[in-house]
């Protein structure tokens, strides 16, 4: 079996995984959602640093392209969000 993380012995990894499994599916789901939100926020920050000139809508489009790999869908979601007033029109020029 290949370790999940480089540099961590399989025996230690097995103890860690067993402890997570013992906490049950609710804990696992909660932790997954926390890590997903953290990952998304880190990606938003990276996009902002890479494109400080972009509007919030443009950065959202970049994020959705990265998350879902579909530029057309990303543009459509941003278009619908604009129609629904999701973005501040004064800042979304």
N, C-alpha and C positions, 0 to 999 in steps of 0.2 A: 504494500500500500504506500502511495506517495503522500508525504505530509502536506497539509493545507498551507502551512507557513514555513518558509525556508528558515532553517536554524533552530527549529523547535523539535525536539525528539518526539517520535511517534507515541511513546509511553505518556509523555506529558500532554500531548494533544488529546489522547484518548481520555485522560482524566478530565480535561477541560470540556470535551464534548459530552461525556457522561453527566457532568454537573449541569450542563445546559439542558440536556434531555430530561433530567430529573425535575427540573423546574416546570416542565409541562408546556403544552402548546400556546397557552395564553402568554406566558413570559416570552416564548420564542417569537410570537407574532408582534408583541409590543416592542421587543428589541429590534426586530426587522424594520418596523415602521420608524423607530428612532434613527436607526442607521441610514435608512432611505432618506429621511428628512435632512439629516446631517450631510449626506452625500450631495443632495440637491442644492443645499445652501452653499456648500463649498464650490460646486460647479457654477452657481450664480455669481459668487465672488470672483472666480477665475475669469468668467466672461466679462464682468464689469472691468476688471483690471486690463484685460486684453482689448476691450472696446469701450473706453470711457466716454467716447463721443456719441455712442449709440443711445437711442431713446430706450425707455423701459420696454416698449413693444418690440423693438429690434432685438434687444437682449433676450426677451422671452422667445422670440422666433429662433434665435441661435440655440437657446437651451432646449427647445422642443426638437429641433433638428438633431441635436446631440443625443437626446434621450430616446427618440423614436426612429431616427434615421430616415425621416420622410419630409423633405423640404416643402412639398405641396401641402401636406397636412399641417405643418407648422405655420405656413402663411395663412391657411384657412382659419385655424384656431385664433391667430392674432387678429384677423379680419373680423371674426365674430365677436371677439372680446372688445374690439374698438366700437362695433355697432352697439354693444350692450353697455358702453360707458365704463369699461374696466380700467381704462387708462385716462389720466388727466390730460384733456385736450391741449392745455397750455404747455405741457411738457412733451407731448407726443407730436413733434413737428417734423 
